[in-house]
Amino acid sequence: MKRTIFLIGYMGSGKSVIGKELSKRILYTFYDLDYFIEMNEKLSINQIFDKKKELYFREIEKKYLIKLIDKDENKIISLGGGTPCYNNNMDLILNTRNSESIYLKRSIDILVERLFKKLSSRPLISHLKNRNELKEFVSKHLFERNQYYLRSKKILNTNNLELDDVVEELKKLLG
């Protein structure tokens, strides 16, 4: 039976970069859910949020998540930061046969530093003006989302790890 690995975490936690690298090393197909949505909808995530709003996005997010889960191959799926928190997606993830869900946990300070460089490209935070506003937003948001993230089958604290180290730790976790 084919295996699915879900990478879960807050925006800026490195799910896509880590997932791509892990996929090369274990020879799994890599999917970034947000990118998959953009390719299928022919709109950027920002455009979807602007034109069709978040509710529409959350509905199609589930639809495309199911499409990826149904692909009969060994795969890694990097989820959007909000994916586990809506439409019972976390239950879907946890109940996917022969799967692992791994929460890539980073500190608020590291997330803020990483996200501040990309404010304009992130629809949920593009309205924020400085690091203090961003830190307050991330702190509240992460507090709300953590209840979903912590349901992951495995948790990896990636705070002081370089990309190679994270990938090696993930390989150990996955057996």
C-alpha positions in Angstrom: 0.0 0.0 0.0 1.2 3.5 -0.9 2.2 5.8 1.9 1.1 9.5 2.4 3.2 11.9 4.6 1.4 15.1 5.6 3.6 18.0 6.7 1.7 20.3 9.0 2.6 23.6 10.6 2.1 27.3 10.7 2.9 29.5 7.6 6.6 30.1 7.4 7.5 26.9 9.2 9.2 25.5 6.1 6.8 22.8 5.1 7.3 23.2 1.3 11.1 23.5 1.4 11.4 20.6 3.8 8.9 18.5 1.9 10.7 19.0 -1.5 14.0 18.0 0.0 12.6 15.0 1.9 10.9 13.8 -1.3 14.2 13.8 -3.2 15.9 11.8 -0.5 13.1 9.1 0.0 11.9 9.2 -3.6 8.3 10.2 -2.9 6.3 12.5 -5.1 6.0 16.0 -3.5 2.8 18.1 -3.5 2.4 21.6 -2.1 -1.4 21.9 -1.5 -1.5 25.6 -2.1 0.4 25.3 -5.3 -1.8 22.4 -6.4 -4.8 24.7 -5.8 -3.3 27.6 -7.7 -2.6 25.3 -10.7 -6.1 23.9 -10.8 -7.9 27.2 -10.1 -5.6 29.2 -12.4 -5.4 31.9 -9.7 -2.9 32.6 -6.9 -4.0 32.1 -3.3 -4.0 35.9 -2.9 -6.3 36.2 -5.9 -8.6 33.5 -4.6 -8.8 35.3 -1.2 -9.4 38.7 -2.9 -11.9 37.6 -5.5 -13.7 34.7 -4.0 -13.0 35.1 -0.3 -11.7 32.7 2.4 -14.9 30.6 2.6 -14.6 29.6 -1.0 -10.9 28.9 -0.5 -11.6 26.6 2.4 -14.1 24.7 0.4 -11.9 24.1 -2.6 -8.9 23.4 -0.2 -10.7 20.3 1.1 -11.7 19.2 -2.5 -8.1 19.4 -3.7 -6.8 17.8 -0.5 -9.0 14.8 -1.2 -7.7 14.7 -4.8 -4.2 14.5 -3.6 -4.9 11.9 -0.9 -6.6 9.7 -3.6 -3.5 9.7 -5.8 -2.1 6.1 -5.7 1.6 6.8 -5.1 4.0 7.4 -2.3 3.7 11.1 -1.6 4.4 14.0 0.7 1.8 16.7 1.0 2.7 20.0 2.4 -0.5 21.5 3.8 -1.4 25.2 4.1 -1.1 26.5 7.6 -4.9 26.6 8.0 -5.7 23.3 6.2 -5.9 21.2 9.4 -8.2 23.7 11.1 -11.1 23.8 8.7 -13.8 21.4 7.4 -12.8 18.5 9.5 -9.6 18.2 7.5 -7.5 17.1 10.5 -9.9 14.1 10.9 -9.5 13.3 7.2 -5.7 13.5 7.6 -5.6 11.3 10.7 -7.9 8.8 9.1 -6.0 8.5 5.8 -4.8 4.9 5.5 -1.1 4.3 5.7 -0.2 7.9 6.5 1.9 9.9 8.8 1.1 13.5 9.9 4.1 15.5 11.2 3.8 18.9 12.8 6.9 21.0 12.0 7.0 23.2 15.1 8.8 26.5 15.2 8.9 29.2 17.8 6.9 32.4 17.3 10.1 34.5 17.1 11.5 32.4 14.2 8.1 32.4 12.4 7.9 36.2 12.7 11.4 36.7 11.3 10.7 34.4 8.4 7.2 35.8 7.7 8.2 39.5 8.0 10.2 39.1 4.8 7.1 37.8 2.9 4.3 39.9 4.3 2.9 41.0 0.9 2.7 37.4 -0.5 0.7 36.1 2.4 -3.0 37.0 2.3 -3.7 36.5 6.0 -0.9 38.9 7.1 -0.4 41.3 4.2 -2.3 44.0 6.0 0.1 44.1 9.0 2.6 47.0 9.1 5.4 46.0 11.4 7.1 43.1 13.4 5.1 43.9 16.6 1.7 43.6 14.8 3.0 40.4 13.1 4.1 38.9 16.4 0.8 39.7 18.0 -1.1 38.2 15.1 1.1 35.0 14.9 0.9 34.5 18.7 -2.9 34.6 18.7 -3.3 32.6 15.5 -0.8 29.9 16.5 -2.6 29.6 19.9 -5.9 29.0 18.0 -4.4 26.6 15.5 -2.1 24.6 17.9 -5.0 22.4 19.0 -5.2 21.1 15.5 -1.5 20.9 14.9 -0.9 19.0 18.1 -3.2 16.2 17.0 -0.5 15.2 14.4 0.9 11.7 14.9 4.4 13.1 15.3 5.9 16.5 16.3 9.3 17.7 15.3 10.7 20.9 16.8 12.7 22.4 14.0 13.9 25.6 15.8 17.6 25.1 15.8 17.9 22.7 12.9 19.2 23.4 9.4 17.4 21.9 6.4 19.6 18.8 6.2 19.2 18.1 9.9 15.4 18.5 9.7 15.2 16.1 6.8 17.4 13.5 8.6 15.2 13.8 11.7 12.2 13.3 9.6 13.7 10.2 8.0 14.3 8.8 11.5 10.7 9.6 12.5 9.4 7.9 9.4 11.5 4.7 10.0 
